Amino acid sequence: MHNPFTPVASVSVDPRRARVHEEGWQSWSPSGAYALGERPFRATNDNWATVCYRPGVTVPEGTFQGEGLLALDPGDGSPVRLWAATDPLSGVPSVRLVLTDGDVAEVSADGPVKEWTGTGIQSVLGDWADSLGLPAPRPAPTVWCSWYEYFTAVTEDDIHENLRAMDTLDLPVDVVQIDDGYQKALGDWLTLSGRFRSRAGIADAIRARGRRAGIWTAPFLVDPASDLAAEHPEWLVRAEDGDFAHAGRNWGHDLRVLDTTHPGAAAYLTEVFRTLRAEGYDYFKVDFLYAGALDGVRHDTGTDALTAYRDGIRLIREAIGPDAYLLGCGAPMLPSLGLFDAMRVSPDTAPHRRPEADDHSQPGQDPAEFTGTGRQWQHGRLWINDPDCLMARPAVETRERWAAHVEATGGLMASSDRLLSLDEWGVATTRRLLGGAAR
């Protein structure tokens, strides 16, 4: 049940110059500043509403809405105003803004917020972040990631080819990260797909070349066709009607949610990450984390969804140890405070721009640039920002523009090309961006 919205402020604005910043729910939710006459990006179907936005929350037409944070620059020279969750770890209220009478912005919220003022939207958001007193994040390693070249078809031989190419091309890659495709199914993380021979063997090969081994998981998602779903249905979150809770549709399947409040599921997830760590992996990209914060009936009925989410991430951190590097993605933003070294702050990029997309939660360079820029204030305060991977191969549309965006963020630098496909510009750009990263 969502609380009713109650008035918070009435603000006179210059409707031609005013700007409103909406903070989206999770990594892929559009976030950024709009003019009052613009239509904010919204989900274009029910599936993306679940997978990329705050589930169960519909925003009325003509309304701006931030999840836990909404900022307004009135445009008339008066201070920027920010309404922020008073305790973002225990509750993330939605904050709405509607323009009435042409020049008055009415602000309301469905939970407690505190007001801040400042001199610019990014500045006042940064002031709020500073007030949280979080420890300064550790610098990110530089990364090569398999995803944007090979996607789920990646093979063990692809990893070895690129590992050799890093030496040949003299690229300053700290971490070689294997992405989606090594595992048999979502949930069956320790069972290899037919394209891989040995996880520990790849980690050994990576480390033998003086680099670190990284690996991808989606720890709270379960494929209904997985062994886990068949053998342990009691480990899955249920809906109120008794069916399985629905985490959206992807990979051609209606996905389910691992219930980490169940002792068996918690023990399994601990085993997965302890095993990966023991095999030599010390960089972990944990993805599709929104699933862990979905409402549903859990084994521990006294644990709410956000607490279950945070406890699940803590369980992973305990299993991998304090020295391993933890990157979140597809994660509810404010509930993730204090849990990660780095965080994806945008939807996925893609080998194409996708400038005309109505729904900026979907993969594309323009959606990733819009939200990544809108969340630049988080970098170095909440975590190291991950703007998503550099793609510098000739086949990538507007690769120069995308590289410039990644470089400008100063965040996590990751390459995601088949390295031998890079031309002279691609090699030089990859070497420069990875070599210039904060080390």
MOMOMO-V773544 format. One record per residue. N is the residue number from 1. PSI is psi in radians with two decimals (NA if undefined). Layout:
n | psi
N | PSI
N | PSI
This chain:
n | psi
1 | 2.26
2 | 2.50
3 | 2.73
4 | 2.70
5 | 2.37
6 | 2.56
7 | 2.48
8 | -0.72
9 | 2.68
10 | 2.21
11 | 2.20
12 | 2.38
13 | 2.79
14 | 1.82
15 | -0.33
16 | -0.47
17 | -0.27
18 | 2.64
19 | 2.48
20 | 2.26
21 | 2.11
22 | 2.25
23 | 2.12
24 | 2.90
25 | -0.83
26 | -3.12
27 | -0.77
28 | -0.12
29 | 2.25
30 | 2.36
31 | 2.34
32 | -3.06
33 | 2.46
34 | 2.61
35 | 2.73
36 | -0.42
37 | -0.08
38 | 2.69
39 | 2.08
40 | 2.69
41 | 2.37
42 | 2.84
43 | 2.40
44 | -0.07
45 | 2.94
46 | -0.57
47 | -0.83
48 | -0.48
49 | -0.63
50 | -0.77
51 | -0.50
52 | -0.11
53 | -3.03
54 | 1.93
55 | 2.46
56 | 0.05
57 | 2.05
58 | 2.32
59 | 2.21
60 | 2.66
61 | 2.48
62 | 0.29
63 | 2.35
64 | 2.51
65 | 2.23
66 | 2.57
67 | 1.71
68 | -0.32
69 | 2.26
70 | 2.25
71 | 2.56
72 | 2.13
73 | 1.90
74 | -0.33
75 | 0.07
76 | 0.26
77 | -0.18
78 | 2.86
79 | 2.65
80 | 2.46
81 | 2.40
82 | 2.33
83 | 2.10
84 | 2.56
85 | 2.32
86 | -0.57
87 | 1.45
88 | -0.29
89 | -0.41
90 | -0.30
91 | 2.43
92 | 1.62
93 | 2.64
94 | 2.43
95 | 2.19
96 | 2.64
97 | 2.28
98 | 2.35
99 | 2.17
100 | 2.70
101 | 0.35
102 | -0.54
103 | 0.38
104 | 2.17
105 | 2.12
106 | 2.14
107 | 2.35
108 | 2.86
109 | 2.71
110 | 0.41
111 | 3.08
112 | 2.33
113 | 2.74
114 | 2.48
115 | 2.44
116 | 2.68
117 | 2.66
118 | -2.95
119 | -0.15
120 | 2.78
121 | -0.91
122 | -0.60
123 | -0.80
124 | -0.59
125 | -0.69
126 | -0.67
127 | -0.74
128 | -0.78
129 | -0.74
130 | -0.59
131 | -0.31
132 | -0.38
133 | 0.52
134 | 2.62
135 | 2.58
136 | 2.32
137 | 2.63
138 | 2.56
139 | 2.59
140 | 2.51
141 | 2.86
142 | 2.61
143 | 2.51
144 | 2.31
145 | 2.44
146 | -0.27
147 | -0.96
148 | -0.02
149 | -0.78
150 | -0.38
151 | -2.47
152 | -0.06
153 | 0.13
154 | 2.50
155 | 2.87
156 | -0.65
157 | -0.58
158 | -0.74
159 | -0.80
160 | -0.68
161 | -0.81
162 | -0.54
163 | -0.75
164 | -0.69
165 | -0.55
166 | -0.68
167 | -0.81
168 | -0.74
169 | -0.04
170 | 0.98
171 | 2.33
172 | 1.20
173 | 2.09
174 | -0.77
175 | 2.31
176 | 1.93
177 | 2.08
178 | 2.19
179 | -2.95
180 | 2.35
181 | -0.31
182 | -0.43
183 | 2.73
184 | -0.76
185 | 2.79
186 | 2.11
187 | -0.62
188 | 1.13
189 | -0.46
190 | 0.03
191 | 2.16
192 | 2.60
193 | 2.94
194 | -0.15
195 | -0.05
196 | 2.52
197 | -0.76
198 | 2.03
199 | -0.81
200 | -0.62
201 | -0.72
202 | -0.76
203 | -0.72
204 | -0.74
205 | -0.71
206 | -0.82
207 | -0.53
208 | -0.41
209 | 0.22
210 | 0.32
211 | 2.95
212 | 2.62
213 | 2.29
214 | 2.75
215 | 2.63
216 | 2.46
217 | 2.82
218 | 1.39
219 | -0.39
220 | -0.01
221 | 2.53
222 | 2.19
223 | 2.25
224 | -0.31
225 | 0.06
226 | 2.80
227 | -0.66
228 | -0.82
229 | -0.64
230 | -0.67
231 | -0.45
232 | 1.09
233 | -0.38
234 | -0.19
235 | 0.05
236 | 2.46
237 | 2.43
238 | 2.72
239 | 2.95
240 | -0.48
241 | 0.05
242 | -0.27
243 | 3.05
244 | 2.47
245 | 2.52
246 | 2.12
247 | 0.38
248 | 3.08
249 | 2.27
250 | 2.80
251 | 0.41
252 | 0.23
253 | 2.62
254 | 2.02
255 | 2.64
256 | 2.99
257 | 2.26
258 | 2.28
259 | 1.65
260 | -0.04
261 | -0.19
262 | 2.23
263 | -0.65
264 | -0.76
265 | -0.70
266 | -0.74
267 | -0.67
268 | -0.82
269 | -0.68
270 | -0.76
271 | -0.75
272 | -0.90
273 | -0.56
274 | -0.67
275 | -0.84
276 | -0.71
277 | -0.73
278 | -0.48
279 | -0.13
280 | 0.05
281 | 2.28
282 | 0.27
283 | 2.13
284 | 2.06
285 | 2.01
286 | 2.16
287 | 2.91
288 | 0.69
289 | -0.28
290 | -0.55
291 | -0.62
292 | -0.27
293 | 0.20
294 | 2.51
295 | 2.63
296 | 3.11
297 | 2.02
298 | 2.88
299 | -0.81
300 | 1.69
301 | -0.22
302 | -0.05
303 | 2.10
304 | 2.95
305 | -0.75
306 | -0.64
307 | -0.74
308 | -0.70
309 | -0.91
310 | -0.71
311 | -0.63
312 | -0.71
313 | -0.70
314 | -0.65
315 | -0.74
316 | -0.80
317 | -0.73
318 | -0.64
319 | -0.62
320 | -0.28
321 | 2.82
322 | -0.37
323 | -0.37
324 | 2.63
325 | 2.28
326 | 2.04
327 | 2.15
328 | 2.69
329 | 2.54
330 | 0.54
331 | 2.45
332 | 2.18
333 | -1.08
334 | -0.64
335 | -0.20
336 | 0.01
337 | 2.31
338 | 0.07
339 | -0.33
340 | 2.68
341 | -0.72
342 | 2.77
343 | 2.30
344 | 2.26
345 | 0.37
346 | 2.93
347 | 3.00
348 | 2.57
349 | -2.97
350 | 2.92
351 | 0.08
352 | 2.86
353 | -0.84
354 | 0.90
355 | -0.45
356 | 0.16
357 | 2.31
358 | -0.56
359 | 1.78
360 | 0.32
361 | -0.17
362 | 2.71
363 | 2.41
364 | 2.69
365 | -0.71
366 | -0.82
367 | -0.73
368 | -0.63
369 | -0.73
370 | -0.94
371 | -0.64
372 | -0.68
373 | -0.72
374 | -0.40
375 | 0.31
376 | -0.50
377 | -0.35
378 | -0.42
379 | 2.25
380 | -0.13
381 | -0.93
382 | -0.58
383 | 3.14
384 | 2.21
385 | 2.37
386 | 1.87
387 | 0.00
388 | 2.99
389 | 2.56
390 | 2.35
391 | 2.00
392 | 0.17
393 | 2.72
394 | -0.49
395 | -0.17
396 | 2.20
397 | 2.45
398 | 0.84
399 | -0.52
400 | -0.75
401 | -0.75
402 | -0.73
403 | -0.68
404 | -0.68
405 | -0.85
406 | -0.77
407 | -0.70
408 | -0.45
409 | -0.49
410 | 0.27
411 | -2.63
412 | 2.26
413 | 2.05
414 | 2.33
415 | 2.48
416 | 1.04
417 | 2.74
418 | 1.93
419 | -0.55
420 | -0.15
421 | -0.10
422 | 2.42
423 | -3.00
424 | -0.75
425 | -0.74
426 | -0.77
427 | -0.79
428 | -0.71
429 | -0.76
430 | -0.78
431 | -0.71
432 | -0.83
433 | -0.76
434 | -0.62
435 | -0.42
436 | -0.03
437 | 2.64
438 | 2.08
439 | NA
